[in-house]
Amino acid sequence: MSTAVIVPIPSEPARSQGNPIPKRVPGLPPDLDDGNGIVGTSPALQHSLDLARVVAPTDSTVVIYGETGTGKELFARLIHDRSSRSEGPFVRLNCAAIPEGLLESELFGHEKGAFTSAIAQRSGRFEAADHGTLFLDEIGDIPPSLQPKLLRVLQEQEFERLGSSRTVHVDVRVIAATNKDLSILVEEKTFRMDLFYRLNVFPITLPPLRDRPEDIPDLVRHFVSAAAARMRRPIRSIPAETIQALMQHAWPGNVRELQNLIERAVILAEDGVLHVPPFERERDVEIAPFSGSTLCEMERDYILQVLDELGGVIGGSNGAARYLGLPRTTLISKMKKLGITHRCSARISEPNRAFQPALQAPPANRHASSASPVPDIV
């Protein structure tokens, strides 16, 4: 019986093997940094942190919900560090970054000759995370064909490598994260209901930055300290108007967007005073005002507007369903619920229509580590 050849897989080392995560970032008042780079005292953030601390000592599966850039991986690392598995590996995998044909091999490993390029036996992420934690980011993007196998390993802690009939047993805690609503994916039948319930044992929702603007001054000091120390560009002061401008921004990219902006501001701060660099221009949009006053009415008006701009086409490469990011059947069902009749726009698809809608979706968009102190805001 052959044994696995362990191929190095990127992972966080055990706490005893690597540099310890600093317990406190210099220059921050007490209780602003929890030691994992999560900064803030807002009630919304503290509620999420309380949930993470409560579930950490258990072995329960956790799903972290949050928009892009809200710090889902930092929360996953916090849970791991406060668990009984903290001395074990912390292995990460972004399910959306791996092509569908390779994801099974990444998760479960493969035997030599399992497929054309399988020139050696390889262990997957589950084996690499044995006696530790496996963080599966973008879990909502895992293809339906792999969901039964993932469900089995979550329930039974066993699986077979690709191309093998030998069962591998592991002891792994799974923390998943997503910026999607998994319950909607279940309704759309792109995500298994049994897998959803198996993953959704302990959900934690992270607040977007726009819902906790009171944390922005502390985040600014945190990121300025880190960037100034890393680039050896001392920052003497942060004007109050700089903080005010940052607090008024919508932050669609959340904390990651703020971190990147602060790094740019530190680079541009020739005089040691932090100023807000120009925000990236949002794409031009030509959206007519919504006539409805409720959420349903606004949704109805928006769907009607898109249908009108696209000549009433629902499916196909130039249809409203693709533009709205919905399956065609889901859009049709939603139209029925909102009382939208097909009318002249009843065409399901129009394959050869060259049309560029005026509407454009806004772009989507890491947290900090150690830092040096910076002066208080003046």
Secondary structure, DSSP 4 states (H G I P E B T S, - for coil): -----PPP--EEPPTTTSPPPPSS-TTSPTTSB-SSS-B---HHHHHHHHHHHHHTTS---EEEE--TTS-HHHHHHHHHHTSTTTTS-EEEEEGGGS-HHHHHHHHH-B-TTSSTT--S-B--HHHHTTTEEEEEETGGGS-GGGHHHHHHHHHHSEEE-BT--SEEE--EEEEEEESS-HHHHHHTTSS-HHHHHHHTTEEEEPPPGGG-GGGHHHHHHHHHHHHHHHHT----BB-HHHHHHHHTS--TTHHHHHHHHHHHHHHH-TTSB--PPPPPPPPP---PPP--SSHHHHHHHHHHHHHHHTTT--BSTTSHHHHHT--HHHHHHHHHHTT---GGG--SB-TT-----S--PPPP----------PPB-
